[in-house]
Structures are given as C-alpha cells and as structure tokens.
Amino acid sequence: MTFLSELVSKAGLADRAMQVWILVFGSAIAVFSSSLLWTGVTGLAICLSLLVTAAGFEILRVMAEVRQRSLERSWPQVFDSFQSAAESGIGIQEQFGYLAKEGPVALRQELSRLENLLEAGYPLDLILEDFKDRLANRHADLLALLLVFAQDLGDHGMAKNWERISQEVREEQAVIGQALAKQGWVSGSAKVALLAPWLIALVLIQLEQNKVAFASELGSLVLVFGLLLSFVAYALVNRLGRIPLQERIFNGTF
C-alpha cells in the first residue's frame, strides 16, 4: 500500500477513501478561492490552501493514532482468547464469531466481517489479506500469519505461542504508554503554535498598505519563505515528538 492509502486505512476510513480525499483537497480549493476573494493576495491564498491541506493530513494522522491505540489495547484479549480456543479445540470460524460478540469493542466489526466471509466460503488466506489491509496494524499482521500457520500445521503447540505473544504485547504497551503520556501534550502544543504567524498575517492584511506589501514580489517571497519554514518546523516537531515503534511485521501477501 502507498503511504496515503495506509494512512486512510489506519484511520479506519478505507471504505471511504475517495470521499476523504475529496473533502481534504476540496477544502483546500475552497480556502484558496475564499482567501483570494477576501484578501486579493494570491500568495497568501496559496499558502493558506496548502496549510489547510497539511491540516487535513494532520487530522487523518491523529485519527489513525487514536484508532491504532484503541486497537493496541484490544490485542492482548484477542490473543488470550485464541489461546483458550487452541487449548479447547475451537475452530477459527467459531472463534471469530465469539470475538465478534464478546471480544474487544474496537475489533468486533472487523471480526464479524471475517466470520461472515468465512461462512460465505471465501478462502481464509484471502480473507486475512483483506483484514490486514483494513486494519494496517502490525498485530493484525501477526494474528493473520499465525492463523495461516495454524490452518496449515494444526493447533499443536499454538496455545503456547498465543500466550507468549499476549504477554509480550502487554509488556510493550506498558512501556509505550508511559512515554506517550509524557510527550503528547508537548508535541500538540508545538503544532498549534505553528498557526500563530498565519493568524497574525490575516490580521495584518486588513490594512490596505499591508495588503499591497503582501501582493508585491517581495511580499510573495516572504509568504513562501514563511510557508517553507512552517513546514520545516512541522516536520521537525513530528520527528522530535515521534516515539519509534516497530514497523508492521508482515504486510505483504502470504
């Protein structure tokens, strides 16, 4: 998957990807048009439309992070349930049905979809490929891979694997949760501060002499340079505030 499609999938909007991009880029076009009519300064209108586009990506990124964190909290329960299923000899379809009703709320819809597709006769490997793409989560990749192994090799010894994975996920989440709590508000405050210069520019442009200055070649150069600095600052804030996590385990085809 490309970066954009994976971002939409992580945000849980894979089924509405086209509508999402229409909204993001349509909003940018609308801001450009309204800014140009209001201020008459082309450079400022372009900068504001690009900022709106960047804001759209940031909103998607935040939605993806929130959804992924919600999913992360769900996986230990899922792996525990598959451990019990392996010990009891419960089939995969039956286990999907149980989790769709009694499992983590964040995963019930996707697990119910898996159950329905299995019941309709679709091959497990194709269903799990779709499951991985929709969740875009490394633990979903791991779950899919282990289920394929269980189907091909049988459930012998799988209970121990499920137990070990569940324990490792819990330990990892405890460490990551503490780090996220400490740095989250700092990163958010820095990103909000990036909007301050552009709000000031909108106020200053109300004066006719400032509008003329911004509309000049030098004024346009200042706006473009300011936009570049804003994007560099945004990239640095994301880079410095990012906590490195393991990448997806297996996001190719089986």
Number of C-alpha atoms within 10 A of each C-alpha: 11 6 8 13 16 19 21 25 23 23 22 19 20 18 11 11 16 11 10 16 16 11 14 18 16 14 16 24 19 13 21 22 16 14 21 17 12 11 17 17 20 17 21 27 23 21 22 22 22 19 19 20 21 16 14 19 17 13 14 22 16 13 18 21 15 14 16 20 13 15 19 18 15 16 22 22 15 19 22 18 21 26 22 15 19 23 15 10 11 13 13 19 18 13 19 24 18 16 23 20 14 10 19 19 14 16 19 18 14 17 22 18 17 23 21 15 16 17 12 9 8 12 11 17 16 13 16 21 18 12 20 24 19 21 24 25 23 18 21 24 22 17 21 22 20 15 20 16 13 16 14 9 11 12 18 11 12 20 19 13 14 22 17 14 19 20 13 11 16 15 11 11 15 10 10 13 11 10 12 13 10 10 14 12 11 12 17 13 10 15 17 10 10 16 12 10 13 18 10 10 15 15 11 14 19 12 10 11 11 14 19 13 14 24 20 13 11 11 18 18 14 15 22 16 12 15 20 13 13 18 16 12 15 19 13 12 17 15 12 11 17 13 12 8 8 7 9 15 13 16 19 11 9 11
